[in-house]
């Protein structure tokens, strides 16, 4: 049976040679393959976070979280998926060499879902370059690298690139879906045949190819979404421009209707009296039957602070409920100063 070292070398060789990658990415012998393996493995780190005691996200995400992150520059910035690191009390990064260092949350962007960390001491790790995620096509072979190096690396295929909507007021115009799935998806690196970072792992899904077709896989957030906001995340912790309105309303699409499945405590939706089991039927006078319709109409009304006029159905009763939105980041709890 081949070793994991041999298996990963074969994956990289397949990505660089069989798939006709750029000449600069082609292996020139076993030594070059080994060097590329080490670069890829070392760029992926483990992220461990302990949330503040009263974090509002603890109810859904837990008070301690663990996943992967990717070193993306020589300044100690590590890219990960944001839900791992919101409302932090402490964050630790562990390198492939076993070195653990403290980190801080440098930036978070709810619109894309990215979280950006900053190691507090130099990591001494060569970063993984950002690639062109927009160039990915269906059936392209990719590598998935969670923390753990050779023992967790796997090869997968892009099975679709399409919009994705989440129940937590989240919508991507284009997400990357791969199969077969990895179980270490949170913050994992999606690496192209050019051996560049093209996505960050977000979810396990059961419908990777089509929304109505069963095929288990993973959803990755494309790194092309990071490029326009990266400088602002580093400089000010958030993307430029006014934040979108947020209500704290989780819904599921059920037979053409939007069923409220969770209301975040003390959120605008909660304060407005919306409850689990209600149906969201319209925004203003416009009927909504999907996440895309609901979010699009909400976000087109204006920035955070805008009043969102919802029509809510509770049993046989329908009522109009004005909900004063807020910035999602304003809902987070922060670590209390010592």
N, C-alpha and C positions, 0 to 999 in steps of 0.2 A: 504494500500500500504506500503511495507517495506521501511524503511529509507535507505539513502545512507550508513550509518554506518552498518546496517544489510546486505545490498547488498554486500558491499566490504568484510565484514567478511565471507559471503557465498562464494565469489570468492576465498579468501585465503583458506578457509576450503576445497573447491573443489580441489584447486591446491595441497594442502598438503595431503589430505586424499583420495579423490576419485581417484586421478591420481597416487597414490602409491608413493608419494615422499619419500625421505630419512627419516628415523625415527626422526632425529634431527629437521626436518622441520614440524613435525606433531603437530597440536594444541592439548594442553592438557586441554582445558577448555576455557571458555569465556575470562578469564583474559589473558591467553596466546595469544589468537587470537587478543585481543585488543592491546597487546604489539607489536605484529607483524605488525598490521595495522599501528601503530604509527611509527615504524621503517621504513617501506616502504614509507609512506607518507612523513615523514620528510626528507628522503634522496633525494627527488626530489625538486629542487628549480626552481624559475623563473629566466631567463636570459634576461636582457635588454641591448641592445647595441646601441650606437650612433656612426656612422662611421665618420671618418675624412671628412672634407668638400669636398675635391676633390677625395674621394675614387672612384676607378675605378669600384668597385662592386655596387655602388649606382644605376647605370642604370638598373641593373637586379634584385637586392635584396632590394633596397631602402636604404635611409640614416638612418633609425631607424629599428631595428629588435628585435623580442621578441620570446622566446620559452622556452624550459625546459633544465635543466641540472641535473646531478646526482653526488652527493657527493661520492667520491670513496676512500677517505682515511681521516685520522685524521689530515692531514696537510693543509686542506682547498682546495684541488684540486677537481675541478668540471669538469666532462666529458660532452661534448655536441657535437652537429653536427657543423662542422667547418664553414659552410656558414653563420651561425648566427653571427659570431664574427670576421670575417676577416676585416682588416683595421679599427680597433677600435679607436675612440677618447675617449670614456668612456664606461665602462661596470659596470653594477650593478647586484648583486645577491640578490634575496628575498627568504627567507626561508618560510617554511610552517607556522611558527609562526608569520610571518609578518615582520620580521627583514630584513632590506635592508642594504647591505654592498658593498663597492667598490671592484672591482676585476680587474685583468690584464689578458691579453692573455699570458699564460705560454708556449703554444706550439700549433702548427698546422701541420697537415700532409695531403697534397693533395691526396696522393695515397689512403688512407683509407677514408678520409673525416672527421676525428676526429678533434675537437678543445678541448684544455685543458685550463681551467681557474684556477687562483689562487686567492682565497679570501684574501683580505688585512688585515682582522682581523679574529680571530677564529670564526667559525660558530656554534660550540657547537652542531653539528649534527652527529649522528652515521652513518658511511658510509654504502653503499650497496656493498656487496662483489661481485667480478667478478665471474661469473659461466662459465660453459663449453658450449659455443654456438655450438661447433661442435657436441654435443650430441643431439641437437634438431632434431626431425624427423617430417615428414608430419603427420598432425592431432594432434600433441602435443598441449595441451592447455597452453596458456601463458597469463600473465597480461600485459596490457599496462598502464603505469602511466605517463601522462603528469603532469605538475604542476597544482595544484588545488585540490589535495588530493582525498577524497572520492567522490567528485562531478564529477571528470573527469576520475577516474579509470574505466577500462573496461576489459572484458575477450575476448580473440580472440583465433584463432587456426593457427598454422603454416600450410600454404597451399602449400608452396614450398621452397626449398633451392636450388638456382641455380645462375649461373653467372648473373651479371648486368652490362650493359654499359650505360653510360650517354653521352649526346651530348657534354659535356664540358671537353673532354679528361679525362674521368674517367671510370675505369673498375675494378670491383670486381670479383674474381674467384668464390666467394660464398657469396650471400646475403640472408637474411631471409625475406620471404614474409608472411604476416599475413592477415587474414580477419575474421570478418568484420572490416572495417577501423575505425580509430580514426581521428577526424579533428584536434587534437592537436599533430600532429606527430613530429614536429621539436624539436629534442633533447629529446623526450620522452624515458622513461625507458622501455625496454622489459624485463620482469621478468619471470624466469622459474618456474617450479613446486617446485624446491628446494628453491624458494624465493631468487634467485641470479640474478644479472644483466647479460643478455646474448646479448643485442643489444641496439643500440641507434637509435632513429627514424630519418629518412632522408626524405622520400617522401610519397606522396599519389600516388598510381598507379591504373590503370584501368585493369591491367592484372596480378593480383597477383599470379594466379595459373600457367598459361602458357602464353608465349608472345603473342600468337594468340587467346587467350580465354578471354572473358570479365568476370572479377570478381574483383570488387573494393577492395582495401586493402592498406597496407602500406609496404614500404621497410625499413628494419632495417640493419644497419651496425653491423656485429658480433663483440662482444667484444674480441673474440680470436685474432682478428687483432690488438688489442691494446696491448696485453701482451708483444710482442717482442719489441715494440717501446716506451713503457710507461716511462721507466727509462730515455731514451734519450730525450723525450719530456719534462720531468721535468728538466733535467740537462741543455739542450742546445736549447730547443724550437723546435726541429725537429728530425726526425728519422736519424739514422746514415747512412752513405753511400752517394754516389753521387745522386743528384736529377735527376729525369727523365726530358727529353726534353719536353718543352711546347711551343705551337705555338699560342694559342689564337684563336683557330678555332673551332667553334661549327657546327656540322653537324648532319643531320638526315638521317636515312636509308630509302630510298624511292625506292621501286621496284628494289632492287639490286644495287642501286647507292647511293653514299654519297653526299647529297646536302648540300652546305654551307648555313646555316640559320643565322649565325651571325659571325662577325669578331670583336674581341675585339679591341677597338681603341688603336693605338700605340703599338699593340702587334707585334710579329714577322710576323704573317700572314698578318696583315695590312700593315706593312712596305714593305712586299714582293709584295703587289699589289693584293692579293686575295680578292675577293668581294663576297657579298651575292648573291646567285643564281648560283655561280660556282659549278662545280662537281669535287670532288677529285677522280681520277680514278686509281692512282698508287702511290706507294712509290718506287722510283728508277724504276726498271724494273718489280716490283711485283704489279699486279693488286690488288686493295682493294675494297671490296663491303660491308663491315660491319665495325662497330666500333672496334670489336675485331681484325680484320685484320689490320686496320689502326693503332691502338695504339700499337699492338704487333710489327709491322714492325718499327714504329717510335722509340719505346723504346729500341728495339734491336740494333739500330744504335750506341748507346752510351749515355753518360750522357748529362745533360743540357749544351748547347753551341755547340752541334753537329749540323751540317748542315743537314737538312732533305730534300731530293730531291723529291718534289711532282710533279706529273703530273696533271695539272688542265685543265678541259674542260670548256670553256666559249662560249656558243652557239655552233657553228660548229667548233670553233677553239680549238686546243689542244696545250698546251705549257708546257715546263718543268720549274718549279719554285723552285730554291733552297731557303730554309727558314732556317735562323740561329736561332736555338731554344734558349730558356732561361730557367732559373729556375722559376717556377710559383711564388714562394715567392718574387722574385725580381721585379715582376710586381706590387705588392701591394704598396699602399701609406702608409707612416708612419706618426704618429702624430708629428707635428713640436714641437721642444723643446720651452719652454717658455723663 
